[in-house]
Amino acid sequence: MNALYQRKIVVNGELKEASSVQTKVEQDIAFLQHRINLMKKQKVPNSVVIETYENMLKSRQSVLAWLRDGNSEQEIRLI
C-alpha cells in the first residue's frame, strides 16, 4: 500500500489505521484458536464456552477478511 495513503477506520469513535487494527484482529484470532484447542482437549469440554469462542472466532475472521479486502468505500465500526 502507498505510504502516503493509509486506510483509516473508526474504532470506538476514534480514527485508526487499518493496519494496526488488522494486527490486533490477527492476534485475537490466534488467541481464540489456541483457547478453543485447549478447551476441546479437556476431560469434560464446556460446549457452551467453546461455541461462544467459535462464534467470536468467526466474527474476527470476517473482520480480518474485510480488512484484507481493502474496500475503502465501506466503513466498519469495531466496538
Secondary structure in CASP SS format (residue, H / E / C, confidence):
PFRMAT SS
TARGET T0000
AUTHOR 0000-0000-0000
METHOD secondary structure of the structure
MODEL  1
M C 1.00
N C 1.00
A C 1.00
L C 1.00
Y C 1.00
Q C 1.00
R C 1.00
K E 1.00
I E 1.00
V E 1.00
V E 1.00
N C 1.00
G C 1.00
E E 1.00
L E 1.00
K E 1.00
E E 1.00
A H 1.00
S H 1.00
S H 1.00
V H 1.00
Q H 1.00
T H 1.00
K H 1.00
V H 1.00
E H 1.00
Q H 1.00
D H 1.00
I H 1.00
A H 1.00
F H 1.00
L H 1.00
Q H 1.00
H H 1.00
R H 1.00
I H 1.00
N H 1.00
L H 1.00
M H 1.00
K H 1.00
K C 1.00
Q C 1.00
K C 1.00
V C 1.00
P C 1.00
N C 1.00
S H 1.00
V H 1.00
V H 1.00
I H 1.00
E H 1.00
T H 1.00
Y H 1.00
E H 1.00
N H 1.00
M H 1.00
L H 1.00
K H 1.00
S H 1.00
R H 1.00
Q H 1.00
S H 1.00
V H 1.00
L H 1.00
A H 1.00
W H 1.00
L H 1.00
R H 1.00
D H 1.00
G C 1.00
N C 1.00
S C 1.00
E C 1.00
Q C 1.00
E C 1.00
I C 1.00
R E 1.00
L E 1.00
I C 1.00
END
